[in-house]
C-alpha cells in the first residue's frame, strides 16, 4: 500500500539540523503539515528560514529526552521522522554516556510516546557506523555488525528497538542506514562531516587534513538522494525493515580531496596526513540493492555531481565563488 503524505501531520525531530531541515523543506513542498522539534544544541534556526514561509510549519524547542514534551507534540500525529541525535563519532568516544543518553534513551522516549499516541509510522535515521570495520564489502543489511564506537553501538541498539517495537507493539517502524551524507547546511566544525570541514579550509585558503593515509574509502551520499529515500520509505509499506541508503560508489579520501580541490580551482593547496582517529572506519560502502528493490530507491548523484551541486548552493548563499564560471 502506497501512502500519500499530502495532508499528513508529520513530526521531524532534529528539524533544525542539516538533514532534518532539508527533509522538512521537502515534506512541506509535498503538502504535508510539519511540526519540527529541536533542542538547538547542533541545529540552527537559520536552517528553517525556508520552512517558516509555510503556514503548515510549526517549530518547538525541546529535547527528545523529555517524555512529557514528546507526548504533547505527538498528539494527532500521523508520521514521525526521528533524526535528532548525538551525531559525532569522535565525540561519542570522549562522551559515551552522553551519546547513549541522547541516542538510546531518546529513541525509547520517541517510541513510547508514539505508541501511546497511536502514531502511524516512524522512520528512523540510522548509520553505516553499525557495521564497524568488518572487511566484507559492500555492506549488506544482513551481514555481521560489530560497531567500533559508542556512536555505532547506540545506533545499532536503536535499530533493534525499532524492530522490537514493531514486532511487540505493532508500531510501523523503518530504519535507514545513512552512508556519509553531505550537502547544503552541513556545518563546518571540528566534529562535522569531512566535506564540510574541507570546504571551510578551502574558503580560508588552508591545506586539507586527512586522518590516516588517505586510502580509507567512503560512500559519500548527497543530501538530495537521502531525502528521496526518506520520502520513499514513508510512502511504502516497509514496516520492520532496515535499508542501506548510500550512493553505492566508494571513493578514497585522497581522491575525494583531490576532486574537491580541482572543482574549486584550489589545486595549489596541499593534502596533509596525520594519525587516524579512534573509532574511524577504514573502508565502507553500501549495497543498496534492497532499497532499490523494496523502496525503488535510485541515487541520482555521483560524488562529482553532488559536489558540483553543493558548491553551486554555497556560492549562491555565501558569494564564495567556489566554482568559477
ZAMAR-144011 format. One line per 2 residues: number of its first residue (from 0); for each residue x, y, z of C-alpha. Coordinates in Angstrom, 1 decimal, always signed. Last residue first. Layout:
N
NUM> X:Y:Z | ...
***
This chain:
325
324> +32.2:+30.2:-14.4 | +34.5:+29.7:-11.4
322> +33.1:+27.4:-8.8 | +34.0:+28.3:-5.3
320> +32.8:+31.9:-5.9 | +32.2:+32.5:-2.2
318> +29.0:+34.5:-2.6 | +27.6:+33.0:+0.6
316> +24.2:+31.5:-0.4 | +24.6:+31.3:-4.2
314> +28.2:+30.2:-4.0 | +27.5:+27.5:-1.4
312> +24.5:+26.2:-3.4 | +26.7:+26.0:-6.5
310> +29.3:+24.1:-4.4 | +26.7:+21.6:-3.3
308> +25.5:+20.9:-6.8 | +29.1:+20.4:-8.0
306> +29.9:+18.2:-5.0 | +26.8:+16.0:-5.8
304> +27.7:+15.7:-9.5 | +31.3:+14.7:-8.6
302> +30.3:+12.3:-5.9 | +27.7:+10.7:-8.1
300> +24.1:+11.9:-7.6 | +20.9:+10.4:-8.8
298> +20.6:+7.5:-6.3 | +17.9:+5.1:-7.2
296> +15.5:+4.0:-4.4 | +12.5:+1.9:-5.7
294> +11.8:+1.3:-2.0 | +11.7:-2.5:-2.0
292> +14.1:-3.4:-4.8 | +16.3:-0.4:-4.8
290> +16.5:-0.3:-1.1 | +17.4:-4.0:-1.1
288> +20.0:-3.5:-3.8 | +21.7:-0.6:-2.0
286> +25.0:-2.4:-1.2 | +26.7:+0.4:+0.6
284> +30.3:+1.4:+1.0 | +32.8:+1.4:+3.9
282> +36.5:+1.1:+4.3 | +38.9:+2.1:+7.1
280> +36.4:+3.0:+9.9 | +37.3:+5.8:+12.4
278> +36.5:+5.0:+16.0 | +39.8:+6.3:+17.4
276> +41.3:+8.9:+15.0 | +44.0:+8.1:+12.4
274> +47.3:+10.0:+12.8 | +48.0:+12.8:+10.3
272> +48.1:+13.4:+6.5 | +48.3:+16.7:+4.7
270> +46.7:+17.5:+1.3 | +48.2:+20.7:-0.1
268> +46.6:+23.7:-1.6 | +47.7:+24.9:-5.0
266> +44.9:+22.8:-6.5 | +42.4:+25.3:-5.4
264> +40.3:+25.5:-8.6 | +37.2:+24.7:-6.6
262> +36.4:+21.6:-8.7 | +40.0:+20.5:-8.7
260> +40.5:+20.9:-4.9 | +37.3:+18.9:-4.4
258> +38.5:+16.1:-6.7 | +41.9:+15.9:-5.0
256> +40.2:+15.7:-1.6 | +37.9:+12.9:-2.8
254> +40.8:+11.0:-4.3 | +42.7:+11.2:-1.1
252> +39.7:+10.2:+1.0 | +39.2:+7.1:-1.2
250> +36.0:+6.8:-3.2 | +33.2:+4.2:-2.9
248> +30.1:+4.5:-5.2 | +27.0:+2.8:-3.8
246> +25.4:+6.2:-3.4 | +24.2:+5.3:+0.0
244> +21.0:+4.4:+1.9 | +21.2:+1.0:+3.4
242> +17.8:-0.2:+4.5 | +16.2:-1.7:+7.6
240> +12.7:-3.2:+7.7 | +10.1:-3.6:+10.4
238> +7.4:-1.8:+8.5 | +8.1:-1.5:+4.7
236> +4.7:-0.5:+3.4 | +5.8:+2.3:+1.0
234> +5.2:+6.0:+1.3 | +7.3:+6.6:+4.4
232> +10.3:+4.9:+3.0 | +10.0:+6.7:-0.4
230> +10.1:+10.1:+1.2 | +13.1:+9.2:+3.3
228> +15.0:+7.7:+0.3 | +14.5:+10.9:-1.8
226> +15.7:+13.0:+1.1 | +18.9:+10.8:+1.3
224> +19.4:+11.3:-2.5 | +19.1:+15.1:-2.1
222> +21.6:+15.0:+0.7 | +24.4:+13.5:-1.4
220> +25.9:+10.3:-0.3 | +29.6:+9.7:+0.3
218> +30.4:+6.0:+0.2 | +33.7:+6.0:+2.0
216> +37.3:+4.8:+1.4 | +40.4:+4.6:+3.5
214> +43.5:+5.2:+1.3 | +44.1:+8.7:+2.7
212> +47.0:+7.5:+5.0 | +45.2:+8.3:+8.3
210> +43.3:+11.4:+9.4 | +43.2:+13.6:+6.3
208> +44.0:+17.3:+6.5 | +43.3:+19.9:+3.8
206> +45.5:+23.0:+3.4 | +44.1:+26.4:+4.1
204> +42.7:+29.0:+1.7 | +40.1:+30.1:+4.2
202> +37.3:+29.1:+1.7 | +39.3:+25.9:+1.0
200> +39.5:+25.1:+4.7 | +35.8:+25.6:+5.2
198> +35.1:+23.4:+2.2 | +37.3:+20.8:+3.8
196> +35.3:+20.8:+7.0 | +32.0:+20.5:+5.1
194> +33.5:+17.6:+3.1 | +34.8:+15.9:+6.3
192> +31.5:+15.8:+8.1 | +31.3:+17.8:+11.3
190> +33.1:+17.3:+14.6 | +35.7:+20.0:+14.2
188> +33.2:+22.4:+12.6 | +31.9:+23.4:+9.1
186> +28.2:+22.7:+9.5 | +26.2:+20.8:+6.9
184> +23.6:+23.3:+5.6 | +23.9:+22.2:+1.9
182> +25.4:+18.8:+1.2 | +26.9:+15.7:+2.7
180> +25.8:+12.3:+4.0 | +28.4:+9.7:+4.9
178> +26.4:+6.4:+4.5 | +22.9:+6.6:+6.0
176> +21.3:+3.4:+7.4 | +17.5:+3.9:+7.1
174> +15.3:+2.3:+9.8 | +11.6:+1.6:+9.4
172> +9.0:+1.4:+12.1 | +5.3:+0.6:+11.9
170> +4.4:+0.2:+15.5 | +2.8:-3.2:+16.1
168> +3.6:-3.4:+19.8 | +5.9:-6.5:+20.1
166> +7.1:-6.9:+16.5 | +7.3:-3.2:+15.5
164> +8.6:-2.2:+19.0 | +11.3:-4.9:+18.6
162> +12.3:-3.6:+15.1 | +12.7:-0.1:+16.3
160> +14.4:-1.2:+19.5 | +17.0:-3.2:+17.5
158> +17.7:-0.2:+15.2 | +18.2:+1.9:+18.4
156> +20.7:-0.6:+19.7 | +22.6:-0.5:+16.4
154> +22.7:+3.3:+16.5 | +24.0:+3.3:+20.1
152> +26.8:+0.8:+19.3 | +27.8:+2.9:+16.3
150> +28.0:+6.1:+18.4 | +29.9:+4.3:+21.2
148> +32.5:+3.4:+18.5 | +33.8:+0.2:+16.9
146> +30.5:-1.3:+15.7 | +30.4:-5.0:+15.0
144> +27.6:-5.8:+12.6 | +27.6:-9.2:+10.8
142> +25.8:-9.1:+7.5 | +22.0:-8.8:+7.0
140> +21.9:-5.2:+5.7 | +24.7:-5.6:+3.3
138> +28.0:-3.6:+3.3 | +30.0:-3.8:+0.1
136> +32.4:-5.1:+1.1 | +33.4:-7.6:+3.8
134> +36.4:-6.4:+6.0 | +34.4:-5.7:+9.1
132> +35.3:-2.2:+10.4 | +32.1:-1.3:+12.2
130> +28.8:-2.2:+10.6 | +26.7:+0.0:+12.9
128> +28.7:+3.0:+11.6 | +26.6:+2.8:+8.4
126> +24.1:+5.0:+10.3 | +20.5:+5.1:+11.5
124> +17.8:+7.8:+10.9 | +14.5:+6.3:+12.0
122> +11.2:+6.5:+10.1 | +8.2:+6.1:+12.4
120> +4.7:+5.3:+11.2 | +1.0:+5.6:+12.2
118> +1.3:+7.3:+15.6 | -1.1:+5.8:+18.2
116> -0.3:+8.5:+20.9 | +0.8:+5.9:+23.5
114> +2.9:+4.1:+20.9 | +4.4:+7.3:+19.6
112> +5.3:+8.4:+23.2 | +6.9:+5.1:+23.9
110> +8.9:+5.0:+20.6 | +10.1:+8.6:+20.9
108> +11.1:+8.1:+24.6 | +12.9:+4.9:+23.8
106> +14.7:+6.7:+21.0 | +15.9:+9.5:+23.3
104> +17.1:+6.9:+25.8 | +19.2:+5.3:+23.1
102> +20.5:+8.4:+21.2 | +20.6:+11.1:+23.7
100> +21.6:+9.2:+26.8 | +23.8:+6.8:+25.0
98> +25.8:+9.6:+23.4 | +26.0:+11.5:+26.7
96> +27.4:+8.3:+28.4 | +29.9:+7.7:+25.7
94> +31.5:+11.2:+26.0 | +35.0:+11.1:+24.5
92> +34.4:+8.2:+22.1 | +31.0:+9.7:+21.3
90> +32.7:+13.0:+20.4 | +34.8:+11.3:+17.8
88> +31.7:+9.6:+16.3 | +29.6:+12.8:+16.2
86> +25.8:+12.8:+15.9 | +24.2:+12.8:+19.3
84> +20.7:+12.5:+17.7 | +17.5:+14.1:+16.4
82> +16.6:+12.4:+13.1 | +13.3:+10.7:+14.0
80> +10.8:+11.2:+11.2 | +7.4:+10.7:+12.8
78> +4.2:+10.1:+10.9 | +0.5:+10.5:+11.7
76> +0.4:+13.0:+14.6 | -2.8:+13.6:+16.5
74> -0.9:+14.2:+19.8 | +2.8:+13.7:+19.2
72> +3.9:+17.1:+20.5 | +2.3:+16.8:+24.0
70> +3.6:+13.2:+24.5 | +7.0:+14.4:+23.3
68> +7.2:+17.1:+25.9 | +6.2:+14.7:+28.6
66> +8.9:+12.3:+27.5 | +11.7:+14.9:+27.8
64> +14.8:+13.1:+26.5 | +13.7:+14.1:+23.0
62> +14.5:+17.7:+23.9 | +12.5:+20.8:+23.1
60> +12.3:+23.9:+21.0 | +9.0:+23.8:+19.1
58> +8.5:+24.7:+15.4 | +5.4:+24.9:+13.3
56> +5.0:+24.6:+9.6 | +1.8:+24.4:+7.6
54> +1.7:+28.2:+7.0 | +4.9:+27.8:+5.0
52> +7.5:+30.6:+4.9 | +8.9:+29.3:+8.2
50> +10.2:+26.3:+6.3 | +12.5:+28.4:+4.1
48> +14.2:+30.0:+7.1 | +14.5:+26.7:+8.9
46> +18.3:+26.3:+8.6 | +18.6:+29.7:+10.1
44> +17.3:+28.3:+13.3 | +20.4:+26.2:+13.7
42> +20.6:+22.6:+15.0 | +23.6:+21.3:+17.0
40> +22.4:+22.0:+20.5 | +19.2:+23.6:+19.1
38> +16.9:+21.4:+21.3 | +15.0:+20.5:+18.1
36> +11.3:+19.9:+17.1 | +9.7:+20.5:+13.8
34> +6.0:+20.1:+13.2 | +5.1:+19.6:+9.6
32> +1.8:+19.7:+7.7 | +2.4:+17.9:+4.5
30> +1.8:+19.4:+1.0 | +4.8:+17.9:-0.9
28> +6.8:+21.2:-0.6 | +6.3:+21.0:+3.1
26> +7.8:+17.5:+3.2 | +10.8:+18.6:+1.1
24> +11.5:+21.6:+3.3 | +11.4:+19.4:+6.5
22> +13.7:+16.9:+4.9 | +16.3:+19.6:+4.2
20> +15.9:+20.9:+7.8 | +16.3:+17.4:+9.3
18> +19.4:+16.5:+7.3 | +21.5:+19.5:+8.4
16> +19.8:+20.2:+11.8 | +16.9:+22.4:+12.6
14> +14.4:+19.6:+12.3 | +16.2:+17.3:+14.8
12> +12.9:+15.6:+15.3 | +10.6:+15.8:+12.3
10> +6.9:+15.4:+13.2 | +4.3:+14.9:+10.4
8> +0.6:+15.6:+10.1 | -0.4:+14.2:+6.7
6> -2.2:+16.5:+4.3 | -0.1:+15.2:+1.4
4> +1.9:+12.2:+2.6 | +0.3:+9.8:+0.2
2> +0.7:+6.2:+1.4 | +1.4:+3.4:-1.1
0> +0.0:+0.0:+0.0
***
